[in-house]
Amino acid sequence: METNQYMDMFLDESKEHLQSLNDGLLGLEDNAEDLSILNEIFRNAHTLKGMSATMGYNKIAELTHEMEDVLDMLRKEQLKVTGDIIDTLFKCIDSLEQMINNVANGDPEDLIDVSDLVAKLTAIMRGEGAAPAKPAETSTPAPAASQTPAAETSAVSSDVPVDLTETEKNIITEAEKSGMHGIYLKVTLSETCLLKSARSYMVMNSLEEVGEVIRTIPPAEDLEQEAFERSFEVILITGSEEEVIHDAAISVSEVENAETQVIKFGATAAPAPAPTPAVEQKSASTAPATTPTPAPKSSAPANKPAASAGGGQTSNAAAQKKSHAGQSVRVDIDKLDTLMNLMGELVINKVRLEQIGQVHRLSELTETLEQMDRVTTDLQNIVMKVRMVPVSQVFNRFPRMVRDVTKELNKEINLTIEGEDTELDRTVIDEIGDPIMHLLRNSLDHGIEMPDEREAKGKPRVGEVGLIARHEGNNVVIMVTDDGKGIDANVIRRKAVEKGLFSQEEVDSMEDADAVRIIFLPGFSTAEKISDISGRGVGMDVVKSKIESLSGQVDVETHVNEGSIFKIKLPLTLAIIQAMLVQVQNEMYAIPLASIDSTLSIQPSDIRTVQNNEVIVLRGEIIPIIRMEETLMVPHVKDTHELFVVVVHAGDSKAGIVVDKLIGQQEIVIKTLGNLFMGLKMFSGATVLGDGRVALILDVATMLN
């Protein structure tokens, strides 16, 4: 069968499931008794196995099948969650990620040898090593479990065409007590369907968004192997209405029909204590004193809201949410880039039409352009929003990294993430992962002290590292914080002199804040020894150069023995920005509005000289000036009676750029200069003006440094 048409969907959804597995295992490591987390991990592993088998990637399917067996034993409490099992499962996820990356790159999946991992998982299932099998005490609570539920589940009020097991009846009964219900679904595929297993997988994936599947007929393995005719049946529990389940199934292409039927039991008259035996069925094997809390975790989906008195409203909300979610589509990144380029061309031509209207004084054209301006502005906002993605796509990879580095360093560190819903342009998102990783590793290695050292200082043994994102105007601020030992400016000064970066006199004249910023220079490191984590002098300078290439800024605020805050400030988008157009002789230049503090006109006599540098005094502040004629090395024209200055900033630095003329504020579309002009560090790009001329965009950060 031809599976290439499903490749993009397979790769995208595989990466989503791997991320969910990572998140789930991190949660399980913190709360080993939470059955809902185990169930979620199991579902992700099971889905990944089915997808891989359908696509013909047997090595991936084999490894996920072994993981699934271990997870199933953990769910049934035949194994106890241990650090050894968690570590092994993490290694499996890493191998799966490499195998899927190989597939994405067109390489064979079996370039990665997973035989050792499969053997390790098999050994765990046998009870070898640190994962002993539990005795068969799970059978003892069976009589107790069958007492009350048997009375409650003895009759089905609706005539379901399949025989339900006692376990399935118990699960549906427990779900009803939480305001949910069971549904029987029969799905029939069209006669022309060529890839039945893929369609069945897509149906199951759609159903998992609105409920929890507790049984398929035929079993999942047969669905994966296409060992069924045109139809298959599903039993699930959900808080959504019957119509929502029908719509979820029928929304998959090549599904011809979907028949649904609600499953109800006569358990409404049951006394209040009745849930206790059902709970004991799951918990008696751990301890007699176990409370009834775990019961909902094992019988109802953890991510679905439980309805109580307002059950009908909850179902309607879920239906509306599902209806809205079903309208979303995956869009190829190249199409979004093309859409943005077309939007840019539209903006350029709009500006051109405005200029024509002003020059020729065409009132009718001006009126039409006012309406066009509103439409293009709305269209631009929509295009920009389509390109915006939450920073969670980057942040999600870091809890696992922090966990691994923490274990390697033998430290105790807690990572807190805030503002992961903050959105950034896709082009920015693609680039900020490495800088944030460097900052986090710096905080983990250099910032947070060893537990004993923290205790001696009167701090908690567990260090706190924060990853925070928030909007500030037209920018997004990302902060990496820690409550560690901070950065000692005197240590930085000493290391800078040792490495020959500065003389002793130079560092002695520096303020503490300026001395601390030495860490952003290439080749600088305070690590006493080189390790896999730090000490090579590569990291902070990479962060600074990468962030500045994105028209952003990075700075640090630190206090000894209190901690540090690394602050990254990034523009929301790099595609269309507001800029000030200026003229130097006959050439036009654009200065990003976000970098401008103010504009002013001065007389030549207002310029003073301090230490051979020209400066102006603005509201009591001394600001150096940059003459664009000298910077661009163009012939000097005699000074006029009036000079125009654009005061710009980059971080804490300020300067006044002297230009011949201020043209005005305009929306510009950023175009890259290409490889031929990579050496022009003063310019971050170019834009096409309304009259067809090209204006270079000044890189303010480079000019001030």
Secondary structure as the mmCIF struct_conf table of DSSP 4:
data_model
#
loop_
_struct_conf.conf_type_id
_struct_conf.id
_struct_conf.beg_label_comp_id
_struct_conf.beg_label_asym_id
_struct_conf.beg_label_seq_id
_struct_conf.end_label_comp_id
_struct_conf.end_label_asym_id
_struct_conf.end_label_seq_id
HELX_RH_3T_P HELX_RH_3T_P1 ASN A 4 TYR A 6
HELX_RH_AL_P HELX_RH_AL_P1 MET A 7 ASP A 30
TURN_TY1_P TURN_TY1_P1 ALA A 32 GLU A 33
HELX_RH_AL_P HELX_RH_AL_P2 LEU A 35 MET A 55
TURN_TY1_P TURN_TY1_P2 GLY A 56 GLY A 56
HELX_RH_AL_P HELX_RH_AL_P3 ASN A 58 ARG A 75
TURN_TY1_P TURN_TY1_P3 LYS A 76 GLU A 77
BEND BEND1 GLN A 78 GLN A 78
STRN STRN1 LEU A 79 LEU A 79
HELX_RH_AL_P HELX_RH_AL_P4 GLY A 83 ALA A 104
TURN_TY1_P TURN_TY1_P4 ASN A 105 GLY A 106
HELX_RH_3T_P HELX_RH_3T_P2 GLU A 109 LEU A 111
BEND BEND2 ILE A 112 ILE A 112
HELX_RH_AL_P HELX_RH_AL_P5 SER A 115 MET A 125
TURN_TY1_P TURN_TY1_P5 ARG A 126 GLY A 127
TURN_TY1_P TURN_TY1_P6 GLY A 129 ALA A 130
HELX_LH_PP_P HELX_LH_PP_P1 PRO A 132 PRO A 132
STRN STRN2 ALA A 133 ALA A 133
HELX_LH_PP_P HELX_LH_PP_P2 LYS A 134 PRO A 135
BEND BEND3 ALA A 136 ALA A 136
HELX_RH_3T_P HELX_RH_3T_P3 GLU A 137 SER A 139
TURN_TY1_P TURN_TY1_P7 THR A 140 PRO A 141
HELX_RH_AL_P HELX_RH_AL_P6 ALA A 142 GLU A 152
BEND BEND4 THR A 153 SER A 154
STRN STRN3 VAL A 156 VAL A 156
BEND BEND5 SER A 157 SER A 158
BEND BEND6 PRO A 161 VAL A 162
HELX_LH_PP_P HELX_LH_PP_P3 ASP A 163 THR A 165
HELX_RH_AL_P HELX_RH_AL_P7 GLU A 166 LYS A 177
TURN_TY1_P TURN_TY1_P8 SER A 178 GLY A 179
STRN STRN4 HIS A 181 LEU A 189
TURN_TY1_P TURN_TY1_P9 GLU A 191 THR A 192
BEND BEND7 LEU A 194 LEU A 194
HELX_RH_AL_P HELX_RH_AL_P8 LYS A 196 GLU A 208
TURN_TY1_P TURN_TY1_P10 GLU A 209 VAL A 210
STRN STRN5 GLY A 211 ILE A 217
BEND BEND8 PRO A 218 PRO A 218
HELX_RH_AL_P HELX_RH_AL_P9 ALA A 220 GLU A 224
TURN_TY1_P TURN_TY1_P11 GLN A 225 GLU A 226
BEND BEND9 PHE A 228 PHE A 228
BEND BEND10 ARG A 230 ARG A 230
STRN STRN6 SER A 231 THR A 238
BEND BEND11 GLY A 239 SER A 240
HELX_RH_AL_P HELX_RH_AL_P10 GLU A 242 ILE A 250
TURN_TY1_P TURN_TY1_P12 SER A 251 SER A 251
BEND BEND12 VAL A 252 VAL A 252
TURN_TY1_P TURN_TY1_P13 SER A 253 GLU A 254
STRN STRN7 VAL A 255 ILE A 263
STRN STRN8 PHE A 265 PHE A 265
BEND BEND13 GLY A 266 GLY A 266
TURN_TY1_P TURN_TY1_P14 THR A 268 ALA A 269
TURN_TY1_P TURN_TY1_P15 ALA A 272 ALA A 274
HELX_RH_AL_P HELX_RH_AL_P11 PRO A 275 SER A 283
TURN_TY1_P TURN_TY1_P16 ALA A 284 THR A 286
TURN_TY1_P TURN_TY1_P17 PRO A 288 ALA A 289
BEND BEND14 PRO A 292 PRO A 292
TURN_TY1_P TURN_TY1_P18 THR A 293 THR A 293
HELX_RH_AL_P HELX_RH_AL_P12 PRO A 294 SER A 299
BEND BEND15 ALA A 300 ALA A 300
TURN_TY1_P TURN_TY1_P19 ALA A 302 ASN A 303
BEND BEND16 LYS A 304 LYS A 304
HELX_LH_PP_P HELX_LH_PP_P4 PRO A 305 ALA A 307
BEND BEND17 SER A 308 SER A 308
TURN_TY1_P TURN_TY1_P20 ALA A 309 GLY A 310
HELX_RH_AL_P HELX_RH_AL_P13 GLY A 311 ALA A 325
TURN_TY1_P TURN_TY1_P21 GLY A 326 GLN A 327
HELX_RH_AL_P HELX_RH_AL_P14 ILE A 333 HIS A 360
TURN_TY1_P TURN_TY1_P22 ARG A 361 ARG A 361
HELX_RH_AL_P HELX_RH_AL_P15 SER A 363 ARG A 387
STRN STRN9 MET A 388 PRO A 390
TURN_TY1_P TURN_TY1_P23 VAL A 391 VAL A 391
HELX_RH_AL_P HELX_RH_AL_P16 SER A 392 PHE A 395
TURN_TY1_P TURN_TY1_P24 ASN A 396 ARG A 397
HELX_RH_AL_P HELX_RH_AL_P17 PHE A 398 LEU A 409
TURN_TY1_P TURN_TY1_P25 ASN A 410 ASN A 410
STRN STRN10 ILE A 413 GLU A 418
TURN_TY1_P TURN_TY1_P26 GLU A 420 ASP A 421
STRN STRN11 GLU A 423 ASP A 425
HELX_RH_AL_P HELX_RH_AL_P18 ARG A 426 ASN A 442
HELX_RH_PI_P HELX_RH_PI_P1 SER A 443 GLY A 447
BEND BEND18 ILE A 448 ILE A 448
HELX_LH_PP_P HELX_LH_PP_P5 GLU A 449 MET A 450
HELX_RH_AL_P HELX_RH_AL_P19 PRO A 451 ALA A 456
TURN_TY1_P TURN_TY1_P27 LYS A 457 GLY A 458
BEND BEND19 ARG A 461 VAL A 462
STRN STRN12 GLY A 463 GLU A 472
TURN_TY1_P TURN_TY1_P28 GLY A 473 ASN A 474
STRN STRN13 ASN A 475 ASP A 482
BEND BEND20 GLY A 484 GLY A 484
HELX_RH_AL_P HELX_RH_AL_P20 ALA A 489 GLU A 498
TURN_TY1_P TURN_TY1_P29 LYS A 499 GLY A 500
BEND BEND21 LEU A 501 PHE A 502
HELX_RH_AL_P HELX_RH_AL_P21 GLN A 504 ASP A 508
TURN_TY1_P TURN_TY1_P30 SER A 509 SER A 509
BEND BEND22 MET A 510 MET A 510
HELX_RH_AL_P HELX_RH_AL_P22 ASP A 512 VAL A 516
HELX_RH_3T_P HELX_RH_3T_P4 ARG A 517 PHE A 520
BEND BEND23 LEU A 521 LEU A 521
TURN_TY1_P TURN_TY1_P31 PRO A 522 GLY A 523
BEND BEND24 GLU A 528 LYS A 529
BEND BEND25 ASP A 532 SER A 534
BEND BEND26 ARG A 536 GLY A 537
BEND BEND27 GLY A 539 GLY A 539
HELX_RH_AL_P HELX_RH_AL_P23 MET A 540 SER A 549
TURN_TY1_P TURN_TY1_P32 LEU A 550 SER A 551
STRN STRN14 GLN A 553 HIS A 559
TURN_TY1_P TURN_TY1_P33 VAL A 560 GLU A 562
STRN STRN15 GLY A 563 PRO A 571
BEND BEND28 LEU A 572 LEU A 572
BEND BEND29 LEU A 574 ALA A 575
STRN STRN16 ILE A 576 VAL A 584
TURN_TY1_P TURN_TY1_P34 GLN A 585 ASN A 586
STRN STRN17 GLU A 587 PRO A 592
HELX_RH_3T_P HELX_RH_3T_P5 LEU A 593 SER A 595
STRN STRN18 ILE A 596 ILE A 602
HELX_RH_3T_P HELX_RH_3T_P6 PRO A 604 ASP A 606
STRN STRN19 ARG A 608 VAL A 610
TURN_TY1_P TURN_TY1_P35 GLN A 611 ASN A 612
STRN STRN20 ASN A 613 LEU A 618
TURN_TY1_P TURN_TY1_P36 ARG A 619 GLY A 620
STRN STRN21 GLU A 621 ARG A 627
HELX_RH_AL_P HELX_RH_AL_P24 MET A 628 LEU A 632
TURN_TY1_P TURN_TY1_P37 MET A 633 MET A 633
BEND BEND30 HIS A 641 HIS A 641
STRN STRN22 LEU A 643 ALA A 650
TURN_TY1_P TURN_TY1_P38 GLY A 651 ASP A 652
STRN STRN23 SER A 653 VAL A 659
BEND BEND31 ASP A 660 ASP A 660
STRN STRN24 LYS A 661 VAL A 669
STRN STRN25 LYS A 671 LYS A 671
HELX_RH_3T_P HELX_RH_3T_P7 ASN A 675 PHE A 677
TURN_TY1_P TURN_TY1_P39 MET A 678 GLY A 679
TURN_TY1_P TURN_TY1_P40 LYS A 681 MET A 682
STRN STRN26 PHE A 683 VAL A 688
TURN_TY1_P TURN_TY1_P41 GLY A 690 ASP A 691
BEND BEND32 GLY A 692 GLY A 692
STRN STRN27 VAL A 694 LEU A 698
HELX_RH_AL_P HELX_RH_AL_P25 VAL A 700 LEU A 704
#
